[in-house]
Amino acid sequence: RDVSSRYVMWLNSKKKNQFLESRLSKQTILSCKKFVKNSLKNNNSYLFGIYLKKLNIHIGNIKLFVSHKKEKIGDIGIIIGEKKYQGKGYGVESIKRITSFGFKKIKLKRIQAGFYEPNKLGLKIFLKSGYTIDGILKSYYIYKNKRVSRILTSILNK
């Protein structure tokens, strides 16, 4: 039920997906259902819908992937797809909740996220969520036919 035409629209929107790897191919209901199914089957992947509780509206997704099991490191990706709910704190709240989940339930030691340099909003919400900048990988991505850097952020479980 979570894979709706609105969800697919977010992933195909040039504005919303400009910093997502999903932009590299056209998304469909079928491809999204397959992604969700594979994420749910993968023991190292935790995919959650972001909902407005009172209205039961699906406004985005957040995923935590255990990228280095032995070292207990996870990576986060997030999208708030519904424009009218962007900039309202839902991204920060979701990042804080999944970070707590990663540290308490999965026992991760480090959670990280990487950004295209032009993704100022993405960087801002992770910094607001307690993450710090670890470094910058110069000329890492191709964005709008130009090379841009990748900004790395993380938070440690102390």
Buried (B, 14 or more C-beta within 10 A) or exposed (E): EEBEEEBBEBBBBEEBBEBBEBBEEEBBEEBBBEBBEEBEEEEEBBBBBBBEEEEEEBBBBBBBBBBBEEEBBBBBBBBBBBEEBBEEEBBBEBBBBBBEBBBEEBEBBBBBBBBBBBBEBBBBBBEEBEBEEEEEEEEBBEBEEEEBBBBBBBBEBE
